């Protein structure tokens, strides 16, 4: 007696894109064994995907909203505003740049070069960042409507009523989700696996971001 799945590999899909696929479960043998239950456990759960089972099929449907969990999406409550700590810049040491007449600007002669035909090289000492709790408390006294940004790892995790102001896409090209399948029948238990590859692309990410902005209007 054998229990067979019609496929162990679902068709690849793109993140945030609707899909539906059914895997059929068949039983060999005479007389055939009777399946009493099918349980499916994903390697990572996703709020956008629904798994439904009968005693002869497993259906996967919806869209992968949480699979790429290395997105960095920042938001704040609508009606509020966010404030970041400005980047800190300083002049580069030694040679900064060359003027149009090939004079070299150095720390020593910087003050004698015509500022209209020269360029000063700056280096970032500290990147723009979120305010610390202490900095935020001080700024909020001056600007009562500011709010600390919320960082989410997927669009689905962005709190309701929030406005997104920054979104950096997870740079992985694909994610593979594995589904462990347990099939209980009248004389035993059968274990199997189904895998699903989720692809990403910048267009899908940008479209999802646009949809969220449209909802805020």
RAHUSUL-V832603 format. One record per helix or strand. SS is the DSSP state (H for helix, E for strand). FROM is the first residue (numbers start at 1). LEN is the number of residues. If there is no record, write none. Layout:
SS&FROM&LEN  SS&FROM&LEN
This chain:
E&3&3  E&9&1  E&13&2  E&19&9  E&35&8  E&49&5  E&57&6  E&72&6  E&81&1  E&84&2  E&88&4  E&97&2  E&104&2  H&110&3  H&115&3  E&122&5  E&129&2  H&133&10  E&146&1  E&150&3  H&155&3  E&162&7  E&174&12  E&188&12  H&202&15
